[in-house]
Amino acid sequence: MNKSVVGFIFGLIFGLGLIISGMSNPAKVLNFLDLSGTWDPSLAFVMGGAVIVTYLGYASVLKRKAPLFAESFLIPTSTELDSRLITGAALFGIGWGLGGYCPGPAFTSLPLAATGTLYFVPAMLAGMWAGRIMPTLIRQTTSP
């Protein structure tokens, strides 16, 4: 089976899971993050289930010598906590807390054309673009 078809099928399953679980609803996400107000713990169960499924998936897949559609596994080897990682994680958390979206649910909600999504997705893409070019710009301005 073609890699693109497999990717599309799994992306569709992922998107449906986001919709069914409520993670594509920013109000539900914001209520989960509001510990002192209208806290909604239901997404903790969604995340817990995702962690368990991911753990079991990795445990079974990594027993294989190679993935089905590639020559080798692409597993990150760096364990370094650098400023780019910390800054990126902080910006991700701030964006998630302010907008109620992270990238997967934002793209899943885009076809609904909700006003928040129409603002969030372009801002997210601009942030991704800026994060990609900033290291190059910084190197160019600091090099002799």
Secondary structure by P-SEA (a helix, b strand, c coil): ccaaaaaaaaaaaaaaaaaaaccccaaaaaaaacccccccaaaaaaaaaaaaaaaaaaaaaaccccccccccccccccccccaaaaaaaaaaaaaaaaccccaaaaaaacccccaaaaaaaaaaaaaaaaaaaaaaaaaaaacc
